Amino acid sequence: MARLNYGSTVLLPPGVAKLDGRPAAETSVRPGQALARWQVR
């Protein structure tokens, strides 16, 4: 969990943030949703 919270934005490429429609700052706040979508791919 610490890894996702610490480098959530780093692990997730900019493309995911754009797909989610939220800035990197917001993506880091809730990496669960972004990660789930990225893992599904």
C-alpha positions in Angstrom: 0.0 0.0 0.0 2.8 2.4 0.9 4.3 1.9 -2.6 1.0 2.8 -4.4 0.5 5.8 -2.0 4.1 7.0 -2.4 4.6 6.6 -6.1 1.1 6.4 -7.4 1.6 9.1 -9.9 5.0 7.7 -10.8 3.7 4.2 -11.4 0.8 5.5 -13.4 1.8 7.0 -16.7 0.4 10.4 -17.8 -1.9 8.6 -20.3 -3.9 7.0 -17.4 -4.4 10.4 -15.7 -5.7 11.8 -18.9 -8.0 8.8 -19.4 -9.4 9.3 -15.9 -10.0 13.0 -16.7 -8.3 14.0 -13.4 -4.9 15.8 -12.9 -2.0 13.9 -11.4 -2.5 15.6 -8.1 -6.0 14.2 -7.8 -4.9 10.8 -9.1 -2.5 10.4 -6.3 -5.2 11.1 -3.8 -7.2 8.1 -5.1 -4.7 5.8 -6.8 -7.1 2.9 -6.2 -9.4 3.8 -9.1 -6.6 4.7 -11.5 -4.6 1.6 -10.6 -7.7 -0.6 -11.0 -8.3 0.8 -14.5 -4.6 0.4 -15.4 -4.4 -3.1 -14.1 -7.5 -4.2 -16.0 -5.6 -3.2 -19.2 
